[in-house]
Amino acid sequence: MGPQRGGTLASHVVPGFLTLLPLALGGPGPLGFANAPSCPARAVEIAMVGDVMQHGMQLKASRQDDGSTSWHGVFDPVAPLLRGADLALANLETPIDASQDFGGFPLFNAPESLLVALREAGFDVLQTANNHCLDRGRAGALATLEAVERHGFGSAGTWKSAEARDTPWVLRELPGPVTVAFLAYTYGTNGRPMPEGEPWLVNWLDDGQMQHDVARAREVADVVVVGIHWGAEYQHQPQPWQRALAQSLVEAGADVVMGSHPHVLQPAEVVPVERPEGRRDAVILYSLGNFVSNQRTPYRDGGMIARVTLATCADTGEHHVVDARFTPVWVDDRLADGELAFRVLPVPPEGAACPTGLDLSEADCKRMEAFRDHTATLFPASAFDWATGPNAWTARRPVADRLRPRGFLEPQATDPEPGAVGTAWPPPALLRTQRDPLPR
């Protein structure tokens, strides 16, 4: 689960573990969850990140003396954020095929050690539909699915057979209980054609098909999340057609749209929608940036961990999207002495000293600060979770040991884990009334 939600966002501190601070810089207004219920509820959290990439320098950094590869430690600083969620999703933007040579751009192929590290970090489900999914052909796409399954992940977006594509989602059961369906699509595959006679291999963007898939998923799931690989690279705002497509998917039944591909951050917005069960709020995350890569130019060197909270009313069993929180992350590629070493780091809040103990150079600290300031122009200050602690490593107490805000339901004996608790929504301190001001 995410941070406790009963206090205000003004310098709320759990000593040594978590700090929530507002950012002084200007930015969009608060996200408005105007349709959150006022019922006693249990809350679960879905964590989402953007592009997981392996460029040539990352492959070089992973090489071991014995010829093997290891991604050990790359995600350790942010792993508590991911492990603390009930479900964690990412866009896997590389094939995983041990039968072919490994490589970076333009024809990606990563070793399975990447999957080992992602699983250890806390990821559960991977999006496999993106413009690089056919970099190593049909064989690479199928090998990726086998590797992903072998390492315990669910996946969506590419398929082994027409029969598998007939149910184009992966289901996960979360505490509550809440059934979540995840679907994924891509705008294209960099000009690489689909194998003849196998149009089911990759989910392409198709408005009508996507709406049909989402509506079907809605029949078997309480919450529907759609991952979309779309948009213009390196642009910080979505295009009009993306807004229209996202709106159509929300109207078809999607609760969260998880965007990837631009390799930079784009804004989020909350969209109200009428459903048969009543009025609901949906969250659109147009682009979560690069979670890990070797893109080093400004604003391509980081991304965002988005954590969306779902509440299940204890009396009615209704499910609502009630909150969205954001933690910026920055990719470091070298230690202070110049040694090649990739790490995904949580970004400290404005006014915080550059993290000590992480072996960062002064130049790295400035680049991290620049990335932090940029994120504040795209996301509401009130929605940031600044994760700090000793040496600015993200650290959280076990959920069972955390103080719960007044009004939270006590865990029941039947709960899968002590952290499956909720509160009446929206808590007064987090009441959001102003909708995202971005034009449609």
Secondary structure, 3 states (H helix, E strand, C coil): CCCCCCCCCCCEEECCCEEECCCCCCCCCCCCCCCCCCCCEEEEEEEEEEEECCCHHHHHHHECCCCCECCCCCCHHHHHHHHCCCEEEEEECCCCCCCCCCECCCCCECCCHHHHHHHHHCCCEEECCCCCCCCCHHHHHHHHHHHHHHCCCEEECECCCHHHHCCCCEEEEECCCEEEEEEEEECCCCCCCCCCCCCCCECECCHHHHHHHHHHHHHHCCEEEEEEECCCCCCCCCCHHHHHHHHHHHHHCCCEEEEECCCCEEEEEEEEEEECCEEEEEEEEEEEEEEECCCCCCCCCEEEEEEEEEEEECCCCCEEEEEEEEEEEEEEEECCCCCEEEEEEECCCCCCCCCCCCCCCHHHHHHHHHHHHHHCCCCCHHHECCCCCHHHCCCCCCHHHCCCCCCCCCCCCCCCCCCCCCCCCCCHHHCCCCCCCCCC
